[in-house]
Amino acid sequence: MSDPKFGLAGIMGWPVAHSRSPTLHNYWIKKYGLLGAYVQLPVAPGQLEVALPGLAALGFRGCNITIPHKVDALKLVHELDPVARRMGAINTIVVQPDGSLKGFNNDGFGYIQSLLDAKPDWRADAGPVTVLGAGGAARAVVLSLAERGAKAIRLLNRTLDKAQALADEFGGPVRALPWEDRHDALEGAALLVNTTNQGMHGNPALDLDLRKLPVQALVSDVIYVPQETPLLAAARLRGNPTVNGLGMLLNQARPAFHAWFGVMPEITPELRRAIVATL
């Protein structure tokens, strides 16, 4: 059982030194005058089965799960939130009063809220959505968009089989298209989402011709380092509204913090500045 006064949580992954989550959660702990700490938990692949049962014994209220453990951790918790089960991955664990572990995935919540923060009148059913990539981030984005009422989701990935597998699994509005069709797949879209690592610091820019994208379409990138990827810069220059991945990072943390510390934290301009200063 964890200390009822001192709250302990952390980020479990390999590596975790780059994570902004400690800055984020420790900011909130201080802001709300709580007794607690949020720490790095570097756990190498192959050690997860040993590490997770230790959370309760060490007095942790829970932890975030990041790469490469999001899928494997799902099989090691005692209970799964239905959303996490459908996403096939978890990013948050809450230690229950009896010491058992419950897995959640708040990435989809964080993503949708980031769009609403940037554009309060945004609607998932405003028109077709084009999503690039078919990894973990794409799973969260596609599932949450479908649940919000998106009627057509065009999913494109360098490996068509991976996109097709996701489309087959989620069904409904999701349709896989070949990567070479990505330029044409922008026609009539109301939302464009990049979930690949193309454009991330140290990676090549995404090769995408925006000419067929309507100028009123919202362009979203789950990357936040840099804050403006080449895709977002190109979209902004042609007049499209844009949103980067920082809002997703901040918003996915809120329900986790609430579960561990009993406070639903706010995202303030001061917090954004504190995180941006670390980028």
N, C-alpha and C positions, 0 to 999 in steps of 0.2 A: 504493500500500500504506500502511496506517495504521501509526503508531508502535506497536511491540509493547509498549511500557511505558505510554505515555500514551493513555488511552482517550477518544475524543471521540464524543459522540452528541448528539441534539437532538430538538426537536419542530418539524415542518414543517407550516404551515397558514397561514390568513389569516382573522382575526387569530390571534396566539398569546400575546399579552400576558396573557390571563386564565388560561392553562393552569397547572395545579398540577404538571405533570410535572417541570419543573426542580427544584422544591422536593423532590419525591419521589425522583428519581434522584440528585440531589446529596447528599441525606441518606444514601442507601445508599453512595455513593462514599466519603463521609467515614467512615461507620460501619465499613466493611470495609477501611479504610486503603488505598484504591486511588488510583492516579494517574490523574486524568481529570476531565472536566467534561461537563455536559449543558446545552445552550444552546438559546435560542429561534432558530428559523429562519423568520422571516416571509417567505413566498413568495406573491406575488400570483397570482390566477388568470391563466392564460396563460403563466406563467413556469416551470411545473413541469417542462416538457420540457428546459429549460436547467439547472434547479437539481439534479435528481436525478442526472444523470451526474457532477456536480461533487462528490458525496459522497466517492467513492474518491480523487479528485485532492486533496481537502482533508484527507485522512487520517481521515475519519469511519469508525467501525465500523458505523454505521447510524443510523437515526432513527425516531421515531414519525411517523405521518401522521395529521393530523386534518382537520376540516372546512376547506375544501370539497374536499379532494384525495383522499379515501379511494377513490373509484371510478376516477378518472383515473389515479392512481398505479399501479393494478393493471395497466394496459396498457403501462406504461413500464418495468417490472422485467423482468429476464431469465428469472427462474424464479419459480414460484408454489407455495406450500404448498397441498396439496389442500383443506384447510379454507378457506383464503382464496379459492380458486377457486370453491368452492360458495357462499361468502357474497357473492361479487361485489364485494368491497371489501377493502382492506388497512389495517392500522393500525400495522404495524411493517415496517421494511426492515433487512435485515442485509447488510452489504458482505462478500462472499465473499473468500477469499484471493486469487483471481485478479482482484478488482476488480468482478466482476459483482454484480448486486443481486438478492436473493431477498426476496419479499414474504410476509408472514404476517398473520393476523388473530387476535389474542389476546382480542378482546372477549367471545367466547362462553365461553372458558375463565374469564375474569375474572368473568363473570356467574354461572356455575354455582358457582364457588368461593365467591362472596359469599353465595349461599344456604346452602351447606354450613357456612360460618363462622357464620352466624346461627342455623342450625337443623341440627345435624349429622345428624339422622335424616331430613332431607328426601329425598324420592324423586320423580323426574319422573313416575313412573307411578302416583302416589298418587290421581290423579283428574284431571278436566278442567282445562285451563289456559285462562285468558282473557287475551289480550294486546291492549292498546290501542296503535294506531299501526302504521305500515307503512314507516317510514324505515330508515336505516342501523342504528340500535340494535335495531329490531325484527327485522331480518334476522339479526343475531347471536344474539339471544335465542331466536327461533323455531327456527333451525337447531340450536342447541346443546340446546334442550329436546327436540326431535325425536330427536336423536342419543343423548340420555340415556334415551330410552324413553317419552316422553310419548305417551299413546294418543289424546288428543283435544285439539287446540289451536284455540280459537275466536279468530279474528283479526278485529278491528274497527278501521276507520279512517274518518275523515270522508269521504274519497273511496273509495267501495266498490271502484272499478276497481283502485286501487293495492293494496288488500288482496287482491283476487281474483287479481291478477297474481302476488303473492307466494305465494298458496296454490297456484296452478297450477304455479309454478316448483318449489316444495319438495314438493308433493304429500303423500302419506302421511297423517299425522294432522291436517294443517292445513286448516281450513275458514273461508272468509271470510263474515262476517255484516255486515248494514247497521249503520251507526253508531247509528241509532235503537233498535236491539235491545240496546245495551250494558248496560242495567240488567238485562234478563232473562237476558243471557248470563253473569251471575254465579251463577246457580242451580247448586248442586252443585259449584262450582269448588273445587279444592284449592289453586290458585295464581292470583293476579291480578297482572298486570304492566302498569305504565304506562311506555311508551317515548316518549310524546309530550312536548312542552315545556310542557304545561298544568300549572301548579303551580310551574314554575321561577321564580326570582326575576325580577320584572318582567313575568310572564305571568299571565293569569287562572287561577283554580283549575280543576281538572278537574271537569266537570259529570257526576257519577256518583252514583247512589243505591245505597248498599251494602246495602239491606235484604234482598236475596235472596242475599247472599254468606254462606256458612257461617262461623260465628264462629271455627272452627279453621283456616280457609284462610290461607295465608301471603300477605301483601300486599307487593308489591315495586315500588319506583319507581327508575328508573335515574338520576333527578335527585339531585344532592347539594348544590345551593345553591338553597333552604335545605336543611338536613339533614333536617328534617321538613316535607314538603309538606302542604298541606291534606288530600290523600288519605290520607297516612300518619297524620296526626293523627286524622282521623275513624275510620280503621281501628283505631288503638290504643285509642281511647275506647270502642269496642264490643267490645274484647277480642281482636282479631286480632293475631297476631305480625306484625311489620313489618321490612322491611330497605330501606335507602336505597341510592343509587348509589355511595356512597363505597367500599364493598368491591369493587365492579366495577372502579372506577378503580385501586385499589391492586393488586388481583390480576392485572389484565391487564398491569400493568407488570413483574411478576416474570419471566415467560419472556423478555421483551425484554431486561431487564437481564442475565439469565443469558447470553443469546446474545452480547451486546456485551462484558461484563466477566468472564464465566466464573464468576460466583457466583450461586447462587439465593438471593435475599434474603428475609428474613423480614418479616412485617408485625407490628410490635410496638405496644403501647399508646403508647409514646413517639412512634413515627412517626405514628400516627393523630392524636395531639395536635398534632404539628407541622403536619399538613395542615389539621386543623380550625381552627387558629389563623389560617390564610390565607383562610378562607371568609368 
